[in-house]
Amino acid sequence: MTDNNETPSKSAPANRAVEGPFDDSEANPVRPYIDLGGIKILPREGLNLRLEVEEQSKRIVAVGLDYADSSLQVQPFAAPRTGGLWDETRVQLRDQVKAQGGRVEEREGPLGKELLAEVPATAAEGSGLRLARFIGIDGPRWFLRGVIGGAGASDPEAAAKVEDLFRSIVVVRGGAPMPPRDLIPLKMPATPGSA
């Protein structure tokens, strides 16, 4: 948080509008995107898509993408028109990781500031720590957060492929008013041929 009521600045690569992640208004309309509501994903060879559903509400809370021996979990959030959320979100994530007994460092990555964290593995993954990269980009009235696991967290070649995947995402903010930090609604993709 800034001390003197300054609006937090947006955190995004200078070429975001050209290289992505894209706002719906910037996306190529003829590309065959998979429409998930708040985001659109460009299909590619070897990409596996999972929707992460909150048990109680049954709403989709994140999109999981498996690609290049890596996992990429993405979530689109509403953001203020003027400021960004990534600077504040990084501080919260850093505190969360430390509270869980993990280690975290902030570094400059290909997409701007990111967190490299060692987080306690889930029961399914066994014991110990697993590496995760937290990335985020502020767009016009939205913020896209990603968590990279697997090879993309440490292997430069896999990382480049996953970063390219992240940058190909289109965020569909919509015109409805939404409080900042609210998850932009996600939905099941239409099955091919039903559109």
Phi, psi and omega in degrees: 000146176270151187282325192248047176055023175289147174284129178299137183285161177282142180245107182200151175300148182301332183262020185306317183295337181261321186259346180091174356302149189259150167280153180308325182290343183259349187286152177286115186293343183266356180283146186275068183290151169272119185271114179247025181084261183292341175221158173237139182244136177275118181295149177208158181303131176084005181267129178243133187245133175232141174259131180260119188250135176286127187303309186292309186274345184062016179268151179283124184250347179197160175245127178257131180237124175256123186200140175053048180057028182225164172240145177226115176258129181236147176218128176263134180237150172290146180220160178296155180298322187268312187260179180243171182246346189295320181300314181291319182297322179300319180297316179297316180297318180301315180296320180298313182299316180296321180295332179275001180089015180265178177241148183211143174224143176268139178213166177270120180248183180298338181255011183111203181295138178216167176248132172253119187234147167253112184248148178301135181291152176285165181304322182293333183271352184093188184270177177095192182249147174239150183276137176217142175249128176258121180237155179203146178222130176271126176246190178289109177066016175212164178223128180248121181252140178228148173235120182257129176233178180073209185301326182294348179279339184224332183271119185302323181292314178295321180301316181299321180293319181289323177297321177297319177299313180301318183287344180276353183289143175250129177261127179252094185286323183078167185265351183292141178294137178218139176295141176306146181080355174287139177293128175290128187303136178250156180217165176295144176287151175291144178286145181306136178093349181264355184283000000 
